[in-house]
Amino acid sequence: MASAFLTHHQKVLRLYKKSLRHLESWSDNRHDYRFHACVLRGRFDDNIAEKDMVKATMLLKIGEEEFWTNQHPSPYIFPDSPGGTSYERYECYKVPEWVLEHWHPSEKAVYPDYFSKREQWKKLRLESWDKEITQLQLEAEAGGPKTEALPPARIDGDLPPLWWQIVTRPRAQGA
Amino acid sequence: MYFPASVLTSSLIIIFSLLALPVITSLISAPVKPNWATTHVKPAVKTAFFVSLLPLFLFLNQGMEEVISTWTLMVTMTFDVNISLKFDHYSLIFTPVALYVTWSILEFATWYMHDDPDMSRFFKYLLIFLIAMIVLVTANNLFQLFIGWEGVGIMSFLLIGWWSGRADANTAALQAVVYNRVGDIGLIFAMAWMATTCNSWDMEQIFITVEHFSVTPPALGLIIAAAGKSAQFGLHPWLPSAMEGPTPVSALLHSSTMVVAGIFLLIRMSPLLEKSPLALTLCLCLGALTAMFTACCALTHNDLKKVIAFSTSSQLGLMMVTIGLNQPQLAFLHICMHAFFKAMLFLCSGSIIHSLGGEQDIRKMGAIQRQTPWTSSCFTIGTLALTGMPFLAGFYSKDAIIEAMATSSLNTWALVLTLIATAFTAVYSTRLIYFVVMARPRGLAISPIDEVNPEVINPLKRLAWGSILAGLCITLNVTPLKTPVMSMPPLLKLTALAVTILGLLIALWIIAPPGAHTRTTLFPAPHRFTSMLGFYPTLVHRAAPKLSLLWGQTAADQTVDQNWLEEVGPKATATLNKPFITTTSNIQQGRMKTHLVLFLLSLALVCAMIIF
């Protein structure tokens, strides 16, 4: 169960992953990186069987200090990750679907098929709404949901809960 | 009207009309067609370029010096405001260069931005920017120049923040505006000085009138303006941040045209600057510092566009150095050469970034010469031109600048810094070629590489031809205004080449072959210093707002609360009346004797009033 505090295991894994990422940032080619990554893995594996938590915590502290000293000043960030060059680039094009309701009839007339189908989808949404909410209430955990994951439709012929939000979500890269 | 003069003026009006027509016609209510940019905008700029060649050839053929066309807007007792167009070799050479580069960039942008829903608006912004830029370069008075100056600044803001959903883009756009505004203070100060002292904003009148005055104050104002617009040290952080905008914006605005507006202003006002030795020395030292500092920053950065941005800033520093050497024509030559190869570098980077699925980090590039031969070749040509490879475009201007600097008897410190910057240019250029084009592939195994599209290749080819031939064409046809030093020791003559080769060797030594072990970096502290841009943005972007906040709080707290409310206002009334209240209360304590005394005193007063 997730909580506000990290376990020692999580802290070690996080240190290992960020060390690998910064090692990758320092390396000019994969050969160098692979060599240093194997050396780093060996250093972590040497202390993997440590049972004394005091000593383990001290090793973790030393590792974090070594990481802080040797970190890369501009580590590699994936383009679509937070801080990356393409992060949130297309957010300005992600218009919510309710804007379509405010189109002028002359604009809607340019896409008659889409809007006639949309009217059918809206009726379907009204019809399935109660069933979606009932399913969510029945399957809700005590204390509220832990993740944003939604359950699938359990009964044949039903639609999955909150299908409208998913089906009408904006495209990843805008229109 | 003299026939060539009328041709020059008419050509410029045709150019403005060609560029403004797509913008004006797009303002009608009917939506533009999806391929409006390809069918209307690109042909307009292409036609404008060919039209701009006519006045240039006429100018060169006739051996003209300068043509000025003036329309009077407003005449008062002491001041005239005119629309004044100046056709000298600066404006007549820069206009075709800018239009040629813009034509290539717009053709590239039809491919680069084809999946953007607002592509038409993007092209409209670029056209408005281009119109403002041409207004700036053809201006014969500071008022008109200021209109173009502000126009390019506003369009820069709108284009940097194009992807407005991204917080970093909005921050970068705001940064550009604020830094440019700091520079604008200098320009406005200079304009105010000229209006009050010279009674005119016309450049000819200013140059004649300032004979009798000390020109250092307006010269310093102009240098501050140029430092803001051309990203000199102190006002430089906005330029690498401006890479948040789309690559066509970086190629057009932040390498070829807008950033050189500051240097262009100093070139235009060079007759005024040369009367102030302090201003020239300041230009020399500021330019040298900028060139070296930004070249250092480019050594350790890994974002392809940011490295090219730093190289732009370094070259702008070199142009400022040339102004400091009192060689405005040489600075202008470097502006023209730089426009070609820097725009090509940015377009190559855009092609590479798009081909690698949006990857901008050179640590994830490599070995693309087989997959993108045209892009790799043009990238190599542009980088070599940047380093000053003999007989490419950059050589003609850069070599001449280094020679002029080496043979002048000016500041040795500035010369040393410039030479170091030249060496570092070779270092980061070699680093770029190695990590981007050569070496082993470090990116994704499958990339959407697409170089078959002529909209990608044709602009690169055009700019490559420009990077190879422009230097020769311009230097053969333009007579230098100042005689260059023709004889010098061989060591001085070969200085530029020597430092470039030195830089190349240093780069080859730094780029370790595979198998090198245990080295994060040879120099951790300098590496961190240059990676963080000398901690300049970190300090300034926090110190300035914090100071403003502190002053604001002090003003609100001390001035309003403490002063007005407590010392002067309501509380002061209470404080002033307290002694009287206390005295009166002490007096009236219910004693009969006190009452009798007061009664007798009042009686005496009344009697005295009656008697007298």
Interface residues (C-beta under 8 A of the other chain):
Chain A: E24 S25 W26 D28 N29 R30 H31 D32 F35 H36 N70 H72 P73 S74 Y76 P79 D80 T85 S86 Y87 E88 R89 Y90 E91 C92 Y93 K94 Q173 G174 A175
Chain B: D115 D116 P117 W163 S164 G165 R166 A167 D168 A169 T300 H301 N302 D303 G357 G358 E359 Q360 D361 R363 K364 F435 A439 R440 R442 I511 A512 P514 G515 A516 H517 T518 T520 T521 H527 R528 S531 M532
